[in-house]
């Protein structure tokens, strides 16, 4: 694949935001298992299929969406802590999706600022960044500490834009969850969906994705014709 065009001097700064869990790292089902175990530890038997649907949403919202409304919410934080501990036990098994590092490298080579727009815990993000082994191509990254409200609120995307000094109108977002698409839509950022996190393309399109690919490698193969390629080819705004 030929290198993408580098933005000319004086052009506005442009960027691409990437969700991490389920988008660049094969972790959506690990999160599902961790949440399932956490709920069971606290007396709730929630089917895995129901949990997977909400993975990608902030942990506080996920718990609130899946548990009875008449529960005592004072125990929610303990459930989230249990999820974190169970997820951490799987750190050694984390793997980047095929093409993830190459995709980040190609975006960087094309002159785009690359941000990891993650709402993961800071220590989980550090492990995932090490798994990606792509720090040379990443201009900024966010964690749960950078957002007041979790997805589908757009707070984490706002923080990611600020981290790379890019305006919403000069960015594209890539994610794997319905909640990613909704967060991007709230800011008017074109969103690309990937199905490698386990959510089908129709759901992602219904939530706002303008394009859907199988995963990072598929998006990389089609980068020139994608929304990222169109961002690179766009004439600089006055």
BELWOHU-V173636 format. One record per backbone hydrogen bond with DSSP energy under -1.0 kcal/mol. CO is the residue of the C=O (numbers start at 1). NH is the residue of the N-H. E is the energy in kcal/mol with one decimal. If there is no record, write none. Layout:
BEGIN
CO/NH/E
CO/NH/E
END
This chain:
BEGIN
8/11/-2.0
14/113/-2.8
15/172/-1.3
16/115/-2.2
17/174/-2.6
18/117/-2.4
20/23/-1.5
20/24/-2.4
20/25/-2.3
24/97/-2.7
25/22/-2.5
25/27/-2.0
27/31/-2.5
28/32/-1.8
29/33/-2.3
30/34/-2.4
31/35/-2.9
32/36/-2.5
33/37/-2.5
34/38/-2.3
35/39/-2.9
36/40/-2.0
37/41/-2.2
38/42/-1.0
39/44/-3.0
40/43/-1.6
47/51/-1.8
48/52/-3.0
49/53/-1.3
51/54/-1.4
54/57/-2.1
58/62/-2.8
59/63/-2.5
60/64/-1.9
61/65/-2.2
62/66/-1.6
63/67/-2.0
68/71/-1.5
72/75/-1.5
73/76/-1.7
75/79/-1.7
76/80/-2.3
77/81/-2.3
78/82/-2.2
79/83/-2.4
80/84/-2.3
81/85/-2.1
82/86/-2.4
83/87/-3.0
84/88/-2.2
85/89/-1.2
87/90/-1.8
88/91/-1.6
90/93/-1.9
91/94/-1.6
95/26/-2.7
97/100/-2.2
98/217/-1.1
99/103/-2.5
100/104/-2.1
101/105/-2.4
102/106/-2.3
103/107/-2.2
104/108/-2.3
105/109/-2.6
106/110/-1.5
107/112/-2.0
108/111/-1.8
113/16/-2.4
114/139/-2.7
114/140/-1.3
115/18/-2.8
116/118/-1.4
116/142/-2.3
120/144/-2.9
121/125/-2.7
122/126/-2.2
123/127/-1.6
124/128/-2.4
125/129/-2.7
126/130/-1.9
127/131/-2.0
128/132/-2.3
129/133/-2.0
134/137/-2.2
135/138/-1.3
140/116/-2.2
143/146/-2.3
144/147/-1.3
150/153/-2.1
151/58/-2.0
154/158/-2.2
155/159/-2.2
156/160/-1.9
157/161/-2.5
158/162/-2.2
159/163/-2.0
160/164/-1.2
161/166/-2.1
167/170/-1.9
168/171/-1.3
170/15/-2.3
172/17/-3.0
173/192/-3.2
174/19/-2.9
175/194/-1.7
177/181/-1.7
178/182/-2.1
179/183/-1.9
180/184/-2.2
181/185/-2.3
182/186/-1.6
184/187/-1.2
184/189/-2.4
190/173/-2.5
191/210/-2.7
192/175/-2.4
193/213/-2.5
195/198/-2.0
200/204/-1.8
201/205/-2.7
202/206/-2.6
203/207/-1.4
204/209/-2.6
205/208/-1.4
211/193/-3.1
213/195/-2.1
215/219/-2.4
216/220/-2.6
217/221/-2.2
218/222/-1.2
220/223/-1.4
223/229/-1.0
226/230/-2.3
227/231/-1.8
228/232/-2.0
229/233/-1.9
230/234/-1.1
END
